[in-house]
Amino acid sequence: MKTELRQRLRKVLGDIPPGELAGRSQAACHRLVEQPEYLKAEVVMVFLSLPHEVDTTPVVLHCWQHRKRVLAPKVSWSQRRMLPVEIRSMTDDLTVSSMGIREPVTGIPFPIPLIDMVIVPGLAFDEYGNRLGRGRGFYDRFLAHPECRGVTCGLALEKQMLPALPVGPLDRHVSMIVTDEQTRRFK
């Protein structure tokens, strides 16, 4: 069921015209940077978006303008985990991995307990804070880390919201979701 859902949602996202995606991304990012959880955060880990996802560049730039530290995930494919690494440039500090994902070139992993907010991608989210990722479990494993205590925030388009998603025992929900149209919080 998750595989079919992923295929359907990839098509929905892929069919959004670039101009519309850019506008909706701006709206979602603007809404995010107004939230009290974001305003209080000093260290923000953010996903580096793929072409058909909400563009997180405005959030990264806003963080730097407001003297927040920005972390991005560096994937260790052999260990099947993500490492939070600080970035200070969207050009010099990033590379594209063999899997086509933008990630930090190098860096020392940042201490997980010091992360105040983790901005999480997803193909879909539901009204309970559940997320449907790309299917490799990297974010679920990261969010399950016992030292991961920061606010977890899904950033998406309202088109990615569904009433309910299938959830497995290893799936991790987020504490809030911000879209281009509204903000939802969960216990």
KEBA-806354 format. One record per residue (C-alpha): residue in one letter; x, y, z. Coordinates in nm, 3 decimals, always signed. Example, Ala and Ser with C-alpha at 12.3 -4.5 7.8 and 13.67 -1.06 7.14 Angstrom:
REM residues 2
+------+---------+---------+---------+
| rest |       u |       v |       w |
+------+---------+---------+---------+
|    A |  +1.230 |  -0.450 |  +0.780 |
|    S |  +1.367 |  -0.106 |  +0.714 |
+------+---------+---------+---------+
//
This chain:
REM residues 187
+------+---------+---------+---------+
| rest |       u |       v |       w |
+------+---------+---------+---------+
|    M |  +0.000 |  +0.000 |  +0.000 |
|    K |  +0.281 |  +0.247 |  +0.083 |
|    T |  +0.454 |  +0.175 |  -0.248 |
|    E |  +0.141 |  +0.259 |  -0.449 |
|    L |  +0.083 |  +0.569 |  -0.238 |
|    R |  +0.440 |  +0.686 |  -0.296 |
|    Q |  +0.401 |  +0.644 |  -0.672 |
|    R |  +0.073 |  +0.838 |  -0.672 |
|    L |  +0.216 |  +1.121 |  -0.462 |
|    R |  +0.533 |  +1.148 |  -0.672 |
|    K |  +0.305 |  +1.200 |  -0.974 |
|    V |  +0.095 |  +1.463 |  -0.793 |
|    L |  +0.411 |  +1.654 |  -0.696 |
|    G |  +0.570 |  +1.609 |  -1.038 |
|    D |  +0.260 |  +1.756 |  -1.206 |
|    I |  +0.281 |  +2.085 |  -1.016 |
|    P |  +0.407 |  +2.356 |  -1.254 |
|    P |  +0.745 |  +2.502 |  -1.141 |
|    G |  +0.603 |  +2.852 |  -1.092 |
|    E |  +0.322 |  +2.723 |  -0.872 |
|    L |  +0.564 |  +2.509 |  -0.670 |
|    A |  +0.791 |  +2.812 |  -0.617 |
|    G |  +0.501 |  +3.026 |  -0.497 |
|    R |  +0.362 |  +2.760 |  -0.265 |
|    S |  +0.713 |  +2.689 |  -0.133 |
|    Q |  +0.756 |  +3.058 |  -0.050 |
|    A |  +0.421 |  +3.059 |  +0.131 |
|    A |  +0.508 |  +2.747 |  +0.334 |
|    C |  +0.853 |  +2.880 |  +0.427 |
|    H |  +0.710 |  +3.221 |  +0.523 |
|    R |  +0.453 |  +3.051 |  +0.747 |
|    L |  +0.726 |  +2.836 |  +0.907 |
|    V |  +0.955 |  +3.125 |  +0.999 |
|    E |  +0.665 |  +3.293 |  +1.182 |
|    Q |  +0.604 |  +2.996 |  +1.417 |
|    P |  +0.711 |  +3.031 |  +1.783 |
|    E |  +0.896 |  +2.697 |  +1.771 |
|    Y |  +1.112 |  +2.827 |  +1.486 |
|    L |  +1.161 |  +3.170 |  +1.642 |
|    K |  +1.296 |  +3.009 |  +1.963 |
|    A |  +1.527 |  +2.768 |  +1.779 |
|    E |  +1.897 |  +2.850 |  +1.762 |
|    V |  +2.004 |  +2.534 |  +1.577 |
|    V |  +1.786 |  +2.417 |  +1.286 |
|    M |  +1.838 |  +2.099 |  +1.085 |
|    V |  +1.675 |  +2.129 |  +0.744 |
|    F |  +1.635 |  +1.893 |  +0.451 |
|    L |  +1.783 |  +2.011 |  +0.123 |
|    S |  +1.493 |  +1.979 |  -0.115 |
|    L |  +1.472 |  +1.775 |  -0.430 |
|    P |  +1.325 |  +1.940 |  -0.744 |
|    H |  +0.961 |  +1.839 |  -0.673 |
|    E |  +0.961 |  +1.919 |  -0.299 |
|    V |  +0.898 |  +2.240 |  -0.107 |
|    D |  +1.209 |  +2.449 |  -0.168 |
|    T |  +1.375 |  +2.499 |  +0.172 |
|    T |  +1.623 |  +2.762 |  +0.049 |
|    P |  +1.418 |  +3.053 |  +0.194 |
|    V |  +1.425 |  +2.888 |  +0.539 |
|    V |  +1.802 |  +2.836 |  +0.523 |
|    L |  +1.860 |  +3.198 |  +0.421 |
|    H |  +1.624 |  +3.323 |  +0.692 |
|    C |  +1.814 |  +3.118 |  +0.951 |
|    W |  +2.145 |  +3.274 |  +0.851 |
|    Q |  +1.995 |  +3.625 |  +0.846 |
|    H |  +1.876 |  +3.568 |  +1.205 |
|    R |  +2.203 |  +3.412 |  +1.325 |
|    K |  +2.071 |  +3.059 |  +1.359 |
|    R |  +2.300 |  +2.764 |  +1.292 |
|    V |  +2.190 |  +2.551 |  +0.996 |
|    L |  +2.250 |  +2.178 |  +0.977 |
|    A |  +2.184 |  +1.953 |  +0.680 |
|    P |  +2.178 |  +1.574 |  +0.672 |
|    K |  +2.480 |  +1.391 |  +0.534 |
|    V |  +2.380 |  +1.035 |  +0.447 |
|    S |  +2.601 |  +0.744 |  +0.540 |
|    W |  +2.466 |  +0.479 |  +0.304 |
|    S |  +2.686 |  +0.204 |  +0.449 |
|    Q |  +2.563 |  +0.274 |  +0.804 |
|    R |  +2.209 |  +0.353 |  +0.685 |
|    R |  +2.190 |  +0.674 |  +0.886 |
|    M |  +2.200 |  +1.050 |  +0.856 |
|    L |  +2.455 |  +1.271 |  +1.025 |
|    P |  +2.367 |  +1.637 |  +1.102 |
|    V |  +2.643 |  +1.859 |  +0.962 |
|    E |  +2.657 |  +2.239 |  +0.982 |
|    I |  +2.651 |  +2.434 |  +0.655 |
|    R |  +2.734 |  +2.802 |  +0.604 |
|    S |  +2.685 |  +2.826 |  +0.226 |
|    M |  +2.434 |  +2.685 |  -0.021 |
|    T |  +2.710 |  +2.658 |  -0.282 |
|    D |  +3.052 |  +2.600 |  -0.127 |
|    D |  +2.942 |  +2.361 |  +0.148 |
|    L |  +2.720 |  +2.133 |  -0.064 |
|    T |  +2.767 |  +1.857 |  -0.316 |
|    V |  +2.532 |  +1.617 |  -0.497 |
|    S |  +2.568 |  +1.256 |  -0.385 |
|    S |  +2.569 |  +0.958 |  -0.618 |
|    M |  +2.200 |  +0.916 |  -0.526 |
|    G |  +2.122 |  +1.269 |  -0.653 |
|    I |  +2.075 |  +1.420 |  -0.306 |
|    R |  +2.231 |  +1.752 |  -0.206 |
|    E |  +2.430 |  +1.716 |  +0.114 |
|    P |  +2.722 |  +1.872 |  +0.300 |
|    V |  +3.061 |  +1.812 |  +0.137 |
|    T |  +3.237 |  +1.750 |  +0.467 |
|    G |  +3.199 |  +1.831 |  +0.833 |
|    I |  +3.196 |  +1.697 |  +1.182 |
|    P |  +2.858 |  +1.560 |  +1.295 |
|    F |  +2.678 |  +1.812 |  +1.516 |
|    P |  +2.563 |  +1.688 |  +1.861 |
|    I |  +2.202 |  +1.570 |  +1.825 |
|    P |  +2.087 |  +1.691 |  +2.171 |
|    L |  +2.174 |  +2.051 |  +2.071 |
|    I |  +1.937 |  +2.056 |  +1.772 |
|    D |  +1.633 |  +2.271 |  +1.851 |
|    M |  +1.428 |  +2.199 |  +1.538 |
|    V |  +1.437 |  +1.933 |  +1.266 |
|    I |  +1.254 |  +2.026 |  +0.944 |
|    V |  +1.147 |  +1.699 |  +0.788 |
|    P |  +1.050 |  +1.617 |  +0.428 |
|    G |  +0.775 |  +1.378 |  +0.327 |
|    L |  +0.581 |  +1.269 |  +0.025 |
|    A |  +0.269 |  +1.300 |  +0.242 |
|    F |  +0.157 |  +1.381 |  +0.595 |
|    D |  -0.171 |  +1.313 |  +0.771 |
|    E |  -0.397 |  +1.478 |  +1.027 |
|    Y |  -0.225 |  +1.286 |  +1.311 |
|    G |  +0.132 |  +1.396 |  +1.238 |
|    N |  +0.232 |  +1.081 |  +1.053 |
|    R |  +0.454 |  +1.107 |  +0.748 |
|    L |  +0.519 |  +0.901 |  +0.441 |
|    G |  +0.885 |  +0.933 |  +0.342 |
|    R |  +1.070 |  +0.804 |  +0.040 |
|    G |  +1.088 |  +0.454 |  +0.184 |
|    R |  +1.444 |  +0.413 |  +0.311 |
|    G |  +1.376 |  +0.501 |  +0.674 |
|    F |  +1.660 |  +0.751 |  +0.722 |
|    Y |  +1.444 |  +1.016 |  +0.891 |
|    D |  +1.256 |  +0.757 |  +1.100 |
|    R |  +1.586 |  +0.622 |  +1.233 |
|    F |  +1.718 |  +0.974 |  +1.298 |
|    L |  +1.402 |  +1.088 |  +1.478 |
|    A |  +1.402 |  +0.767 |  +1.686 |
|    H |  +1.747 |  +0.852 |  +1.825 |
|    P |  +1.706 |  +0.890 |  +2.204 |
|    E |  +1.897 |  +1.220 |  +2.202 |
|    C |  +1.674 |  +1.375 |  +1.932 |
|    R |  +1.461 |  +1.607 |  +2.145 |
|    G |  +1.413 |  +1.905 |  +1.913 |
|    V |  +1.079 |  +2.004 |  +1.764 |
|    T |  +1.012 |  +1.796 |  +1.454 |
|    C |  +0.833 |  +1.985 |  +1.179 |
|    G |  +0.705 |  +1.852 |  +0.849 |
|    L |  +0.726 |  +2.112 |  +0.571 |
|    A |  +0.494 |  +2.041 |  +0.280 |
|    L |  +0.227 |  +2.165 |  +0.045 |
|    E |  -0.137 |  +2.138 |  +0.148 |
|    K |  -0.173 |  +1.902 |  -0.152 |
|    Q |  +0.046 |  +1.654 |  +0.039 |
|    M |  -0.194 |  +1.631 |  +0.334 |
|    L |  -0.409 |  +1.319 |  +0.357 |
|    P |  -0.672 |  +1.222 |  +0.616 |
|    A |  -0.470 |  +0.919 |  +0.733 |
|    L |  -0.158 |  +0.727 |  +0.631 |
|    P |  -0.061 |  +0.364 |  +0.685 |
|    V |  +0.177 |  +0.355 |  +0.982 |
|    G |  +0.427 |  +0.087 |  +1.077 |
|    P |  +0.600 |  +0.024 |  +1.411 |
|    L |  +0.921 |  +0.203 |  +1.302 |
|    D |  +0.748 |  +0.511 |  +1.159 |
|    R |  +0.795 |  +0.835 |  +1.355 |
|    H |  +0.545 |  +1.116 |  +1.354 |
|    V |  +0.627 |  +1.488 |  +1.365 |
|    S |  +0.525 |  +1.734 |  +1.635 |
|    M |  +0.400 |  +1.989 |  +1.383 |
|    I |  +0.333 |  +2.032 |  +1.011 |
|    V |  +0.354 |  +2.361 |  +0.824 |
|    T |  +0.209 |  +2.387 |  +0.474 |
|    D |  +0.148 |  +2.673 |  +0.234 |
|    E |  -0.201 |  +2.708 |  +0.385 |
|    Q |  -0.187 |  +2.622 |  +0.757 |
|    T |  +0.001 |  +2.496 |  +1.063 |
|    R |  -0.097 |  +2.184 |  +1.257 |
|    R |  +0.043 |  +2.078 |  +1.596 |
|    F |  +0.032 |  +1.734 |  +1.757 |
|    K |  +0.098 |  +1.595 |  +2.106 |
+------+---------+---------+---------+
//
